[in-house]
């Protein structure tokens, strides 16, 4: 991607669109930043040699254009309606429309219908951008109008339920990560209610773990779960690093992925939202179940290693980076717990 000057230009405008959206002082400026971000991401997604990526880019464009139209309509209506009406009844509808358009842009449930299909058609680099960078601007804009009302409570519950149950029957690693992202969006919305620092820590940790896993997937050219079982050139250390990263993404202690969930749990208890918190913890156990199911099968049941094939991946530097990041995700929480006044 970086070797192509055109795609490098689109990558710069993609970053610039996100920065414009999160630093705008009006909703129209935020909408403009989101549009620049969208129109920059579409050329990065398309690949003339892959029909799935073309289909995914078309789906992504249509959904994002619909969300942008709803956002612009909400902003225009908010500027035209009589202030007397706004002060009494309109703010709830306006905030709901704006939040719905931003939730559609992120792929949160029940507006997630496009997300797994688009994720399935992308390569790993574009998939990483969709899972992480493309969520920054909508999350930041939602935090401006966020209040833990009935609407957002319903969105959180649906996101954690659909994100956990949807991944149970998947064999594609991209779709598993997509449903995991939907589940994490529910936790991120709960983290926004806890405060800006909490959801910032959660998002950074989630982005780090997603980068680690996708870096290893891209190194070993993995697409489906059964490919992990049959790869004989992955030595046990690499397998251990890979699956501990998956379990860390699921939030299993003592890995670093448990740290942001620990912060959210503490703040949700402080806010008194015990019912939603209980659902969040239970659905996280479901996501851990299908991660553990894959890990147990790869470690114990179907592990095989041939004596004549010990070839390593061609890109050894990427492999070493992935292994280093995986070790950091494994040892991160014990190291952080040694630092005083962390929690």
Secondary structure as UniProt FT lines:
FT   TURN            2..3
FT   HELIX           5..23
FT   HELIX           27..45
FT   TURN            48..49
FT   HELIX           51..80
FT   HELIX           83..85
FT   HELIX           86..90
FT   HELIX           91..106
FT   TURN            109..110
FT   TURN            113..114
FT   HELIX           115..120
FT   HELIX           124..131
FT   HELIX           133..135
FT   HELIX           136..145
FT   HELIX           150..165
FT   TURN            166..169
FT   HELIX           173..194
FT   HELIX           196..220
FT   HELIX           225..230
FT   TURN            232..233
FT   HELIX           236..250
FT   TURN            253..254
FT   HELIX           257..271
FT   HELIX           274..296
FT   HELIX           297..301
FT   HELIX           316..337
FT   TURN            340..341
//
